[in-house]
Amino acid sequence: MKLITFIMAIAVSTYTFAGEGHGHSHSNGHSHSHEKKQITKDNAVDIAKQNIRRLIKAKKIHTSWKGSKLDSSVKKKFNDKTEWLLTFSNKEGEKGKKLFIFLTLSGEFVAANFTGK
């Protein structure tokens, strides 16, 4: 009798603890989207500035880029992909006076260069 009561208690508790919203889809084993959320313009600027600091620390660009000024932040299409293109200016730049930071729409770093291409 104790065994039957125990088994029934476990069976009932399985549904009780799952609760509302904890159901699982059986469509390809996934019940949620893997699409990444697009960032705002302000987020793109912050991420670009973080990458400038990272590039300075890695000695990829001169330390004078710490004082660079944001010129523009726009979404631009390159081939079939749209990316954030953030342009910074630096009067003291050694390799160039403009630095271009490319980010995915979800904010991942793509590239940085002095040509904008």
DRENMI-786204 format. One record per residue (C-alpha): x negated, y, z negated; residue number from 1; chain. Coordinates in pm, 1 decimal. Example, Ala and Ser with C-alpha at 12.3 -4.5 7.8 and 13.67 -1.06 7.14 Angstrom:
2
+----------+----------+----------+-----+------+
!       px !       py !       pz ! pos ! unit !
+----------+----------+----------+-----+------+
!  -1230.0 !   -450.0 !   -780.0 !   1 !    A !
!  -1367.0 !   -106.0 !   -714.0 !   2 !    A !
+----------+----------+----------+-----+------+
// end
This chain:
117
+----------+----------+----------+-----+------+
!       px !       py !       pz ! pos ! unit !
+----------+----------+----------+-----+------+
!      0.0 !      0.0 !      0.0 !   1 !    A !
!   -284.1 !    238.0 !    -86.3 !   2 !    A !
!   -446.9 !    165.2 !    249.9 !   3 !    A !
!   -129.6 !    247.3 !    444.3 !   4 !    A !
!    -83.2 !    571.3 !    248.6 !   5 !    A !
!   -446.2 !    665.0 !    312.6 !   6 !    A !
!   -418.9 !    601.0 !    689.5 !   7 !    A !
!    -97.2 !    801.9 !    713.9 !   8 !    A !
!   -252.6 !   1089.7 !    519.2 !   9 !    A !
!   -547.7 !   1101.4 !    760.9 !  10 !    A !
!   -317.0 !   1088.0 !   1063.2 !  11 !    A !
!   -107.0 !   1377.4 !    932.4 !  12 !    A !
!   -409.4 !   1583.4 !    824.5 !  13 !    A !
!   -558.5 !   1561.2 !   1174.3 !  14 !    A !
!   -269.0 !   1768.4 !   1308.9 !  15 !    A !
!   -252.0 !   1991.4 !   1004.6 !  16 !    A !
!   -617.5 !   2099.0 !   1009.2 !  17 !    A !
!   -625.2 !   2157.5 !   1383.9 !  18 !    A !
!   -376.6 !   2442.0 !   1338.7 !  19 !    A !
!   -232.2 !   2673.5 !   1599.2 !  20 !    A !
!   -462.4 !   2776.4 !   1883.0 !  21 !    A !
!   -702.0 !   2487.6 !   1833.3 !  22 !    A !
!   -564.2 !   2267.0 !   2107.1 !  23 !    A !
!   -808.0 !   2148.4 !   2368.4 !  24 !    A !
!   -757.3 !   2151.4 !   2741.8 !  25 !    A !
!   -850.6 !   1847.8 !   2939.3 !  26 !    A !
!   -915.4 !   2031.8 !   3263.9 !  27 !    A !
!  -1278.6 !   1952.2 !   3341.2 !  28 !    A !
!  -1354.8 !   1952.8 !   2970.5 !  29 !    A !
!  -1329.3 !   2332.9 !   2944.3 !  30 !    A !
!  -1056.7 !   2547.8 !   2798.5 !  31 !    A !
!  -1226.7 !   2887.5 !   2823.8 !  32 !    A !
!  -1372.9 !   3114.2 !   3087.7 !  33 !    A !
!  -1745.9 !   3134.6 !   3157.9 !  34 !    A !
!  -1710.5 !   3467.5 !   3336.6 !  35 !    A !
!  -1929.4 !   3731.5 !   3173.5 !  36 !    A !
!  -1773.8 !   4056.3 !   3059.0 !  37 !    A !
!  -1877.8 !   4373.8 !   3239.5 !  38 !    A !
!  -2052.5 !   4637.2 !   3029.9 !  39 !    A !
!  -1968.1 !   5007.0 !   3019.1 !  40 !    A !
!  -2186.3 !   5285.1 !   3156.1 !  41 !    A !
!  -2294.5 !   5376.0 !   2801.1 !  42 !    A !
!  -2393.0 !   5013.0 !   2735.0 !  43 !    A !
!  -2589.7 !   5005.6 !   3061.5 !  44 !    A !
!  -2783.9 !   5317.6 !   2957.6 !  45 !    A !
!  -2863.8 !   5169.5 !   2616.2 !  46 !    A !
!  -2979.1 !   4840.7 !   2768.6 !  47 !    A !
!  -3193.1 !   5023.4 !   3026.5 !  48 !    A !
!  -3361.3 !   5224.2 !   2749.0 !  49 !    A !
!  -3428.1 !   4902.5 !   2556.0 !  50 !    A !
!  -3591.5 !   4760.3 !   2868.5 !  51 !    A !
!  -3806.0 !   5070.8 !   2911.6 !  52 !    A !
!  -3935.9 !   5019.7 !   2556.1 !  53 !    A !
!  -3991.1 !   4650.2 !   2631.8 !  54 !    A !
!  -4183.9 !   4730.6 !   2951.1 !  55 !    A !
!  -4399.3 !   4984.0 !   2765.0 !  56 !    A !
!  -4476.4 !   4729.7 !   2493.9 !  57 !    A !
!  -4565.9 !   4470.0 !   2758.8 !  58 !    A !
!  -4794.6 !   4732.5 !   2920.9 !  59 !    A !
!  -4601.3 !   4711.4 !   3248.6 !  60 !    A !
!  -4538.3 !   5087.5 !   3249.3 !  61 !    A !
!  -4720.4 !   5382.4 !   3089.9 !  62 !    A !
!  -4626.6 !   5497.6 !   2738.9 !  63 !    A !
!  -4519.2 !   5836.2 !   2878.8 !  64 !    A !
!  -4194.2 !   5667.4 !   2986.0 !  65 !    A !
!  -4081.2 !   5681.6 !   2621.5 !  66 !    A !
!  -3988.2 !   6044.1 !   2684.6 !  67 !    A !
!  -3814.8 !   5984.9 !   3017.3 !  68 !    A !
!  -3477.3 !   6140.6 !   3094.1 !  69 !    A !
!  -3178.6 !   5964.7 !   3245.1 !  70 !    A !
!  -3099.9 !   6103.1 !   3591.3 !  71 !    A !
!  -2814.2 !   5874.4 !   3690.2 !  72 !    A !
!  -2632.8 !   5550.9 !   3615.7 !  73 !    A !
!  -2422.5 !   5407.6 !   3896.1 !  74 !    A !
!  -2291.1 !   5077.4 !   4022.0 !  75 !    A !
!  -2447.3 !   5000.4 !   4357.6 !  76 !    A !
!  -2402.2 !   4713.1 !   4601.4 !  77 !    A !
!  -2714.4 !   4521.8 !   4704.9 !  78 !    A !
!  -2642.3 !   4257.2 !   4968.9 !  79 !    A !
!  -2340.0 !   4074.5 !   4821.7 !  80 !    A !
!  -2394.8 !   4172.5 !   4457.7 !  81 !    A !
!  -2301.0 !   4487.4 !   4271.9 !  82 !    A !
!  -2546.7 !   4594.1 !   4002.4 !  83 !    A !
!  -2605.5 !   4881.7 !   3765.8 !  84 !    A !
!  -2878.0 !   5113.5 !   3894.7 !  85 !    A !
!  -3016.0 !   5347.5 !   3630.8 !  86 !    A !
!  -3265.7 !   5613.9 !   3731.8 !  87 !    A !
!  -3501.1 !   5779.7 !   3484.3 !  88 !    A !
!  -3743.1 !   6065.7 !   3551.6 !  89 !    A !
!  -4080.0 !   6133.5 !   3393.2 !  90 !    A !
!  -4294.1 !   6431.1 !   3496.5 !  91 !    A !
!  -4598.0 !   6256.8 !   3344.8 !  92 !    A !
!  -4546.5 !   5926.6 !   3528.0 !  93 !    A !
!  -4872.3 !   5782.7 !   3659.7 !  94 !    A !
!  -4737.9 !   5542.8 !   3923.4 !  95 !    A !
!  -4426.1 !   5740.8 !   4001.4 !  96 !    A !
!  -4204.4 !   6016.0 !   3866.7 !  97 !    A !
!  -3885.0 !   5806.4 !   3889.1 !  98 !    A !
!  -3820.8 !   5465.0 !   3735.6 !  99 !    A !
!  -3532.1 !   5251.8 !   3857.5 ! 100 !    A !
!  -3380.4 !   4989.8 !   3626.4 ! 101 !    A !
!  -3151.3 !   4725.8 !   3776.3 ! 102 !    A !
!  -2901.8 !   4535.8 !   3557.3 ! 103 !    A !
!  -2626.2 !   4288.6 !   3633.6 ! 104 !    A !
!  -2273.7 !   4413.8 !   3569.5 ! 105 !    A !
!  -2280.1 !   4213.5 !   3247.0 ! 106 !    A !
!  -2604.5 !   4381.5 !   3134.8 ! 107 !    A !
!  -2882.0 !   4131.8 !   3210.5 ! 108 !    A !
!  -3212.2 !   4282.6 !   3326.3 ! 109 !    A !
!  -3278.0 !   4220.4 !   3695.1 ! 110 !    A !
!  -3578.5 !   4438.2 !   3780.0 ! 111 !    A !
!  -3754.5 !   4769.8 !   3736.6 ! 112 !    A !
!  -3958.6 !   4958.5 !   3994.8 ! 113 !    A !
!  -4060.2 !   5300.1 !   4121.2 ! 114 !    A !
!  -3901.8 !   5264.0 !   4466.7 ! 115 !    A !
!  -3532.7 !   5203.8 !   4391.8 ! 116 !    A !
!  -3520.9 !   4908.7 !   4630.1 ! 117 !    A !
+----------+----------+----------+-----+------+
// end
